[in-house]
Amino acid sequence: MIQFDRFQLDNGLKVLVHQDFTTPIVAINVLYDVGARDENPSKTGFAHLFEHLMFGGSINIPRYDGPLERAGGENNAFTSNDITSYYVTLPRPNIETALWLESDRMLDLAFSKKSLRVQRNVVMEEFRQTHLNQPYGDAWLLLRPLAYRTHPYRWATIGADIQHIASATMPDVKDFYKRFYHPGNAILTVAGPVETEEIHILCRKWFGNIPVGPPNVRQLPHEAPQTEARHLEVAREVPHHAIYKAWHMPGRFDANYKVADIVSDLLSAGDSSRLFVELVKKQQLFSDIEAYISGSIDPGLIVVTGKLINGVTLQEAETAIESELSKLRKQPISERELQKVKNRFESMTLFSEMKVLEKTLNLSYYELLGDATMINTEVQKYQQINAGQVRAFAQQTFVPTNCSTLHYKARNNHES
């Protein structure tokens, strides 16, 4: 059971405090309720660009990392289609350094032409290295717009087009900052050997005078149900054929979200999972294969991806995957197999709760979803999933009309 206190400042900043006196380290997470889904379709990649810009210096602190390093701290950040999260770990006596740094860049980020130029180039180079020049790197740039036609999940966090970042202007980034980077759109979580009243005092001191920003009112387009199978085939300079199959699944607030998570683990979590045992070890059709969910707040995707062994055709791979999914649809799974997957989820969850940083990240996220106390009920909810729910999900989800398939062919591999 993770216990925490909660309070809110007058400017809308939500603050969670978790006491953990087993460590000398304090972890601080600032989660902003903004991700790639909030971007203009013609100006994508801005949420990720801001992850970089926020380290480019604020009005009073030209270099974010300098004071933090001197305080013995470490930091990082990540962006998804739904959120942007900044986190710090540092020794307990230096906690105020982190709060000072986070408040200053929330209050007044330095928008210099040099910083924008530098970070824009950094993000563009990342785009090239991870998505354009890396084998299979553009797969999700292709699969997302194949699966989504209207919802902004149709582009990746890095952006839909590298030119959107190349053409980002100062007014563009300033507008994005004003809309999303303010107390009312943020959740601050502190975990470690701290007292709530002390954190309350420090938060009022460093964040209390930051002005209230505009409300974040989302009006995202709804993705209509997919009613026909979608296919795309490309050829690239890669060593092996690969296959990517994506089916639409419910979002975070639907009860079947957890069922989908269980199904993905049944298929590919570990060396004893169904796809690995049957298609990698026994039939030797794939060198590797995995199933996972996109983990998004709005309705997302459950995905199967794999790289084929040389000599195996894409049609053989398709048939083999379909055979395994057919078993899920037609045959009830054993209680032992299901319990093994649920126990795996429980052990991974409990292990993550031993880490003070993980607790700050998870508390912030569950608070964004509506109530951080949900962190204490997730394992129980997963344990309640039964074989009938798994089979019903498979029957409803793994149908051809709900599937988008990308055949990623090795250009010099003559097998079809």
N, C-alpha and C positions, 0 to 999 in steps of 0.2 A: 504494500500500500504506500503510494507516494502522497505525502501530505504537503500542503502548501497554503500560503495566505495570498489573498488577492485584494488589491485596491486600485483605484483609478484617480488620476489627477484631473483637475478642472478642465484641462485642455484636451481631455479624451484619452490620454495615454493609459493603457492597461498595464498593470505591473503584477507579476506573480513572483512569489518568494518561496523557495524550498530550502529548508534547513538540512544540511548534511555535515555533521561534525566529524565524519570519518576521514576527511581529506583536508589538507591545508590550502587547497586550490578552490578558487571561485570561478564559476562559469557564468557568462552573461550572454544572452541571446536577444537580439533585436530583430523581430520578424515584421516585415512590411507586407501588407495585404495587397501585393501587386505582383503579377507575373506576365508571361508572354501573352496570356489570353486577354490582357487589358490593353494591348497595343493597337494602334491604327494599322489596318491591313497593308497600307502602303508605306508604313514606317515600322517594320518589325525589327526585333532584336534589341529594342531600347531597354527592356528590363535587365537583360544581361549586360548591356553597355553600362548601365548605371551601377551594377555590381562592381565594375572596374572604376568608374568615375568617383565612387564614394571613397576610394582609397587615394584619390588624387590630391587631397588636401582641402581643408576648409578655410574660412577667412582668417581664423586665429591660429590654425595649426597647419603649416604648409605641407608637412609630411606625417601622415597618420602613424606609420610604423615606428618612427623614431622614439617618441615618448613611451610607446607600449613596450618596445624592446628594452628600454632602460628600466622599465618596471618589471621586467622578467616575464612579460606576457607574450602570448601567441594569438593569432587571429586568422580567420578565413571567412568565406561567404559562399553561398550557392544560390542559383536562380532556377526556378522551374516554371512550368506554364502557369502555376497558380500563385507562387509566393517568392519572395526574396528574403534571405535570412543572413544576418551578420552575427558572428559569434567570436567571443574572446575567452581565453582562460588565462589567469594570472594569480600570483600569490595573494592570499587574503589581505595583507596590510596595504596592498596597492589598488584595492578595488575602485577607489575614487578616480584613479587615472583612466580606467576604462569608461566609467560613466561620463567623465569630462569629454573624452574623445568622441563617444557616441552622440552626446548631446550637441556638440559643436557642429558635427557634420549634418545632424538633423536640422539644426537651426539655420545654418548658413554655409552651404557647400560653395567652394571656390570654383567659379565657372570661368577659368582662364582659357584663352584660345589654345595655349600650349597643352594644357591638360586634356582638352577635348581632342586635339589632334593626336596626341600620344595614345590615349586610351582607345580612340577610334581605330588607330593602326594596330594596336594590340589585339583588339577583338577581331578585326579583319584577318589578321594573321592566324588567330585561333580558328576562325571559320575555315580558312584554307587548310590548315594542318589537320583538323579533326573531321572535317566534312567533305572537302573537295579533293585533297591530295592523299588521303589515307584509304587503303583498301576497304571497301564496303562502307566508307564514311558517309556517303550521301544516301544510304538506304532509307533513313527516316525522313530525309528531305523529299523522298519520293513516296514513301508509304503514308505519311500523314495526309497530304492532299488527296491521296487515293481513297483513304477511309473517311475523311471529313470533307464535306462540301461547303458548309456554311459556318460551323463553329470555329472560333480562333485556334482551337487545337490543331487546325490544319497546317500550322507552321511550327517548326521546332523552336526551342528556347533561343538558340543561336540566331534565329531569324529565317525568313523565307528566302531572302536574296541578299547577298553580300553588299549589293549596291545600296540597300536601305541604310546600312551603317555608314557606308562611304559618303552618303549624301546628308547625314545627320547634321543639322545646323544648331547654332547656339540657342535660338528661340525654341527649337524643337525640344532640346534637353532641359531647358529651364522650365518649359511648360510641363513636362513629364515630372520633374522634381516637385513643382508646386502642387500638382494633383495628388501625388502618392506619398511623398516623403515628408510626413508631418505626424505629430503625436496621435491624432485621431485615427490614423491608419496604421498604427504600430502596436505591437505587444512586446513588452520588455520582461524577460524572465531572468531571475538571479537565483543561482543554486550554489550552496557551499556552506561553510561555517559562518553564517550571518544571522543577524537578528532582524526581524521584519520592521521594527520601528526605525532602526538605523537606515535600512534601505528606503523606507518612506521619506525620511528626512533628506537623504542624499538625492533621491529622485525629484523631490520638490525643489531642491537647490539647483540641480543641473538641468532639469527638463521642465520645471514648472512655468517658466516664463516664455517658453516657445509657443508661438501663436497657433491657434486652432486652424486647421486646414479645411478644405472643402470636403463634404461627405463623398464617400466612394460608392456611388450608385451604379451598379452594373446593369446593363441591358444587353446581355450577350445573345446573339442569335441562337435559336434552338436547332440542334441537328435532327433532321427528320430521320425516321427509321430507314435503314438500308433495305431495299427490296429486290436487289439483283446483285449477283456476284460481280466483283470488279477485279480486273486483271491488268497487270503491267509487266512488261518484260524489257530488261535493259541488258546490254553487254558492256563489260568493263575489263580493264587489265588487272584481273585478280586471279589468284591461284586455283580457286575451286568455285563451282556453282554454289549458290546459296538460295535459300527460300525463306520468305517472310510472309506469314499469314496472320491477319488481324481480324478479330471479331468484336463488334460493339458489345459493351457490357455496362451495367449501371454505375452511377457515380457514388461518391463516398457516403451519401446519406441514405442509400438504399440498402436494405437488409442483404440483398444478394451480392453486394460488394465483397463481403467477407467470404461468401461461398466461392466467388470467382478466385479470390486469393488462395483458398484451400485447393481449388481445382488446379491452379497453376503449379502449386507445390506437389500435388499428386502426380502431375505429368513430368516434372523435371527437377525437383529439389533433391539433390544427392544421387549417389551412384546406384541406389536401389529404386529410383523413380521409374515410372512406366516408359517414358520415351527413351531414357538412357539405356535401360536394360534391354528393351526390345529392338530399338533402331540403331543403337551404337554397339552394344555388346553382342547381341544375338545375330541380327541381320547384317550388321556392319554396312549400313547405308550412309550413315552420317559420321563425320569425325567429331562433331559436337552438335548438340541440339538442346534448346532450352525453351521454357514457357514462363511467362511472367505477365503481370498486369501493369498498366501504365501508372496506376496509383494516383490518378487525378481526382480533383474534387467534383467536377462535372462528369457526366457519363464518359467513360474512357474506353480502353481497348484491352482485351486479353490476346496475347501474341505468342505465336510459336515461330522460332527462327532456328535455322540449322544450316551447316555447311556440309555439302555432300562429299562422299568419297569419290575419287576419280573413277570414272566408268559407270557411275550410277546416274541414271537419267532423272530429270526433274519430274517426269511423270511417275516414275517408280517412287520417288520421294513423296510426292503428293498422295499416292495410293497408300503408302505406309503410314503417313500421318493420319489420314482419314480412317484407316483401320483402327488405330489406337483411340481416336475420338469416338468412333462408333461403339467401341467397348464401353466407354463411359456412358453413352446414351442408352445402351441396351442392357448392360449387365450391372446389377447392383454391386457396389464395392464392399469389401469385407470391413467389418468393424475394426479389425486389427490394423488394416492399411490406413483407414481414416484416422484412427487414434494416433498412429505413428506420426502423421503429418501435423495433427493438432498439438501433439507433445513437442514437436520440433518448433512450432511457432511459440509455444509457451516458454521453452528454454531460451530461445533467442530473445524474447521480450524481457525475461527476467535478467538475462546477462546484460542487456543494454541498460537496464535500470540500475546497474552497479556503477555506471559511469556518470559523473556529475554533468558533463557536457551533454550527453545523450538525454538526460532528464530535462535540461533546459530546452533543448530543441523540441522534444516531444510535448512538454507542457505548453509551449508557445503554440504549437500546431493544433493541439486539441482545443485550446482556448479559441483559436481562430475558427475552428469548426463549430464552436458554440459553447463548449464547457470543458475546461481542462480536467474535470473529474472523470471524464470518459477514459482517461489513461488507466484508471484502476479497474475498468470493467471489460476491456478489450479481450483479455485472455478468456474470461468466462463466456463471452459471446461467441468466440471461436469454438470453445469446447462444446457449445450447444448445437453446433451444426451437425446434421445427420446425413446419412447416406441418401435418403430420399431427396433432400435438397440438392445434393451434388448431382444426382441423376437428372432432376428436373432442370437444373441450370444447364447441364450439357445438352439436353434435348432442345431447350429453347435457344441456346446461343450458338452451338456448333452446327449451323445449317449453311448451305452454300450461299443463300441470298444475303446472309449477314456477314459474309467474308470478303475481305480485300486481300489479294495475293500479289506479291511481287516476286517475280523470277529474276534473280540477279545472276546472270550468266558470265562465266569466265570466257573472255573473248577467244582464247586459243584452245579452249576445251571443246572438242567437236561433238561431244555427246549432247543430245537435246533433251 
